Amino acid sequence: MVARYTTWTQEVLEDTLNIPLSELGLSVRTANRLDSVGILRIRDLLNSNKNTLMAIPNFGNKSYEEVVTILKERGFY
């Protein structure tokens, strides 16, 4: 995934990157799929590209779009 950062201080950016995905309001299915492969924080999610995410078992287009929406709400993507 390519991330575009808004204008943040380094401290705010670091704090945001370290937010656990469990705090983002993802559906249980999406959160469980990401957790199963060790994607636990926003930082982990941004280090994953679409092909990597789509290769996760039972992670499809709906889950991907949910992730993109969450990242957009946080100022990424």
C-alpha contacts under 8 A as a table, 3 or more apart, distances in Angstrom:
res1	aa1	res2	aa2	distance
1	M	46	L	5.89
1	M	47	N	6.88
1	M	48	S	5.84
1	M	49	N	4.05
1	M	50	K	5.81
1	M	77	Y	7.44
2	V	46	L	7.24
2	V	49	N	7.44
2	V	77	Y	6.16
3	A	46	L	6.62
3	A	76	F	5.42
3	A	77	Y	4.30
4	R	75	G	7.71
4	R	76	F	5.33
4	R	77	Y	5.14
5	Y	8	W	7.74
5	Y	75	G	6.55
5	Y	76	F	5.56
5	Y	77	Y	7.57
6	T	75	G	5.98
6	T	76	F	7.18
8	W	12	V	6.13
8	W	13	L	5.99
9	T	12	V	5.34
9	T	13	L	6.20
10	Q	13	L	5.05
10	Q	14	E	6.11
11	E	14	E	5.19
11	E	15	D	6.19
12	V	15	D	5.08
12	V	16	T	6.10
13	L	16	T	5.10
13	L	17	L	6.10
14	E	17	L	5.12
14	E	18	N	6.27
15	D	18	N	5.29
15	D	19	I	6.62
16	T	19	I	5.37
16	T	42	I	7.33
17	L	41	R	6.87
17	L	42	I	5.04
17	L	43	R	4.68
18	N	41	R	5.70
18	N	42	I	6.18
18	N	43	R	6.20
19	I	23	E	7.04
19	I	41	R	5.55
19	I	42	I	5.92
20	P	23	E	5.72
20	P	24	L	7.47
20	P	40	L	5.79
20	P	41	R	4.26
20	P	42	I	6.51
21	L	24	L	5.30
21	L	25	G	7.76
21	L	26	L	7.42
21	L	31	A	7.16
21	L	40	L	5.61
21	L	41	R	5.03
21	L	42	I	6.23
22	S	25	G	6.68
22	S	26	L	7.21
22	S	31	A	7.05
22	S	40	L	7.72
24	L	70	I	7.07
26	L	30	T	6.33
26	L	31	A	5.85
26	L	66	E	7.28
26	L	67	V	7.60
26	L	70	I	7.80
27	S	30	T	5.36
27	S	31	A	6.08
28	V	31	A	5.11
28	V	32	N	5.92
29	R	32	N	5.21
29	R	33	R	6.23
30	T	33	R	5.19
30	T	34	L	6.27
30	T	59	F	6.95
30	T	63	S	5.63
31	A	34	L	5.27
31	A	35	D	6.02
32	N	35	D	5.00
32	N	36	S	6.03
33	R	36	S	5.17
33	R	37	V	6.96
33	R	56	I	6.99
33	R	57	P	7.35
33	R	58	N	7.15
33	R	59	F	6.51
34	L	37	V	5.60
34	L	38	G	6.47
34	L	39	I	5.06
34	L	40	L	6.97
34	L	56	I	7.83
35	D	38	G	5.03
35	D	39	I	5.33
35	D	40	L	5.80
36	S	39	I	7.55
37	V	56	I	7.56
39	I	44	D	5.20
39	I	45	L	6.08
40	L	44	D	6.35
40	L	45	L	7.63
41	R	44	D	5.26
41	R	45	L	6.50
42	I	45	L	5.02
42	I	46	L	6.20
43	R	46	L	5.25
43	R	47	N	6.33
44	D	47	N	5.14
44	D	48	S	6.57
45	L	48	S	5.27
46	L	49	N	7.40
48	S	52	T	6.02
48	S	53	L	6.63
49	N	52	T	5.34
49	N	53	L	6.38
50	K	53	L	5.14
50	K	54	M	5.98
50	K	64	Y	7.71
51	N	54	M	5.10
51	N	55	A	6.14
52	T	55	A	5.23
52	T	56	I	6.94
53	L	56	I	5.49
53	L	59	F	6.96
53	L	64	Y	7.36
54	M	57	P	7.80
54	M	59	F	5.81
54	M	60	G	5.98
54	M	61	N	7.61
54	M	64	Y	7.45
55	A	59	F	7.28
56	I	59	F	5.39
59	F	62	K	7.89
59	F	63	S	5.84
59	F	64	Y	7.24
60	G	63	S	5.41
60	G	64	Y	6.22
61	N	64	Y	4.94
61	N	65	E	6.05
62	K	65	E	5.20
62	K	66	E	6.20
63	S	66	E	5.00
63	S	67	V	6.28
64	Y	67	V	5.12
64	Y	68	V	6.27
65	E	68	V	5.02
65	E	69	T	6.12
66	E	69	T	5.17
66	E	70	I	6.30
67	V	70	I	5.16
67	V	71	L	6.21
68	V	71	L	5.12
68	V	72	K	6.12
68	V	77	Y	7.01
69	T	72	K	5.11
69	T	73	E	6.25
70	I	73	E	5.12
70	I	74	R	6.46
71	L	74	R	5.09
71	L	75	G	6.36
71	L	76	F	5.02
71	L	77	Y	6.04
72	K	75	G	5.05
72	K	76	F	5.06
72	K	77	Y	5.65
73	E	76	F	7.39
